[in-house]
Amino acid sequence: MTKIQGYVAAGFEPVREAFAANFVRRDDIGAAVCVYRDGEPVVDLWGGSADPDAGVPWERDTLQLVYSATKGATATAAHLLAQRGELDLDAPVASYWPEFAANGKAGVTVRQLLSHRAGLVALDRPVPLADALAWQPMADALAAQRPQWEPGTAHGYHGRTFGYLVGEVIRRVSGRTPGRFFAEEIAAPLGLDFFIGLPDEEHERVSAMVYEEPAVDLATVPLDSLPEEYRPVLAALRDPDSLANRAFAITDPAAIDFDAPEVQAAEMPASNGIATAHGLARLYAALVGEVDGVRLLTPQTVAAATAEQSAGPDRVMVFPSRFGTGYALPTEPAPLTGPRAFGHPGRGGSLGFADPERGLAFGYVMNHIVESPGDTRAASLVEAVRKSVG
């Protein structure tokens, strides 16, 4: 039986029960969950192993790669600049980044970058991984790239490019890399354990990821054996030239070892944020309320940032998605608590979000990377939060 450590406030006992059940029934190996309500932590739990091979236990300060949950942090940095009047979200990207105007992109707005409407999901010529880690060569490649569709006419998940695109705008406006801006303007005032570009001295705290082997080889599954709504998704995954594949192959080689120290130390603001569950939840708590005297965004900024910008069939993911200006919005059966909730999931199961109506903020991180529609770990925790708040 996995030992569960930490704290739950009275009334939130269902979250502890669901967290423990994730280890027994849903294959969690090492994980943590944190919930804030009205600016105060009401759940802060952790358990399992940070490195099962070495027998290292998960501690309260264990850090975990959260993949695309990083996008919520990057979007927050952009909205903070906009709130200060330094960034106009409806201005052309080229007004801040002149080189970006190449190949028919002069009219693309910052908001279109944030809402996955720019059509820059892939590169015609992927860059060497070393260039992606160095930042500027990737930014240059995206500035020169032609869009995959007419910007503004459709949306598609910019899985890897989002961070470079929004991050370069942040860099041009603030004079600081996105990771440094986040560290100085967001993480430091809140005391967040959340990094975009991990300092060397923090590496020992990072949990080792465990990747689940697919139970079924999708290449061998007959399309006509699947429900009709899933067939286009599988067909796209089987096609090496589809946007579903090209969007995650912008480097050469396409596969990236996110456990590698040099990858964790680089700034990849779409996909390599490293945080504790507490850091993830605390970030969102400061978006919808005051946390120890700090509130990041005003209610007006949050309302504008979470107004729907993109909805319906996704050119990359094929199935429907919804986005505000940088944040993911609820779709059914999305594991969020209410219609005004916003946040971002990460590959394999991590999740951070806020629900302004209930004053809630949530963070869940784990090292067992499960890529299956049947993964209900985060959803079970969110459902327990729902039960706890009524």
Phi, psi and omega in degrees: 000127180290132178282124178262126180244160175118207194220140167227138176286158177305133182099342182256018178302328177301333179290319176300316181297317180292322179296315177297320180295332178298327178283325184279318190246345188235016167069024170296144179250308172218136186197166174210150176222142179220139178228132171252146169224125180053042173084002181236141178289131177244346174219131174209094188235149175208162180181170177087204187244131175280338177208093185298329180292323182265355180071031181271123181285154174283130178247171180300327183261015175296131178266150182218135171298131184246011177048234190286353170299343174300329185300326178296322178292318180293318176299321179299320178298317179296318180291329176294318176296320179295318180298327179279356180082011181269343183225128176260112184294338180261007176277154174299139176306322184296342177289340176254333188224080190306322182298338183294339184294348183299153173059043172079023184251014184299331183265359181293131182263163176299320179300322178295324174299312185292330184259017173064035183246006187277345180077014182255054185275343187215167176246137175296329179228098180305148182265154174303147181303321180301325178290323178295322180288336180276350175082292192300319178300325177290318178299318179296319180295321179290325177297326181273346188286142172279146178292155178277344172209167180296118184306137178091347184267346181201173175229153177201140188297117178274073192302314181255327187282336183311313185295321179290319181294305180292323181296323179290326174296315177302317181295318181293323183282316188266342185078008179233149175298156182300323179294320179290319178300314179299316182297317187277323188260342184238304183294315184296311180300331182262352184065041184278137164274081184204122185230138166244093191103092189282126174297147183304322186289350180263354189299325183294342180274352187278129178291148176275130182280147177238120184260128179283132175286135179302136180288335183228135174281108185298335181294341184257357183277121177296133181302321184287356176272352182261155170304145188304325184292340182267346186296317179298327179295312180295320179299320179294320180293333180277345184265111183296340181265002180286156176295333178300326177268318184294331181296337181249019179229049182270358175241161177235106007285158182289322181287135180238132176275097184284355172277344185293133181305322182290331177286318179293330181282338181285168175256110176232082195288005171262339197210355183236028172296145182231125189209164164270163174300322180296318179296321180293314180293320182295324175303309182290328177299324181281356173272334184242009178182184181266134179237111181050044176085002183242126168234128186282310185237145177286161176303325180293319178295317180297316180299318179291321182291334185255005173292136184301130176244328183222135179202149178108199183304133183260126184298336181261305184279349176075310178284165184294147174219164178224138179221143163273213177268078177106333181259145172283143181247160185297137166231158179275135359261065183294141182276063175238162192271340184200171185295337180261006179294152179208155180170217176194132173276169175231157181311132172088350174139341183293156184203135170227137178199167174228151173235100185295332180294327182254000182066029185258147169221144192222139172219131177225128177228151182202158182257355175267106185275109182246121180245078184211140175301341180276000180284113184243019184298306180296318181299322180293323178292318179295320177298322177293324175296317177304313180298324184290326183264348178080000000 
